[in-house]
Amino acid sequence: MSTHSFRTALTLYRSGTLSLAQAARHAGCSEAAMASALDGRARSRRARIDTDADRRLLVDV
């Protein structure tokens, strides 16, 4: 895992472009390693965004 790919993956995750799993694959690390690199606030915020998006998908179908 290179520092550049890890930083890029974090940036893409924080912007909402990648999910946590996708970011981890892009960085070449485990989801646990990626999650530990994020602060708790960013993870909880992203989880709320993902949950809200899932609800909208269910309603729109």
Secondary structure, 3 states (H helix, E strand, C coil): CCHHHHHHHHHHHHHCCCCHHHHHHHHCCCHHHHHHHCCHHHHHHHHHHHHHHHHHHHHHC
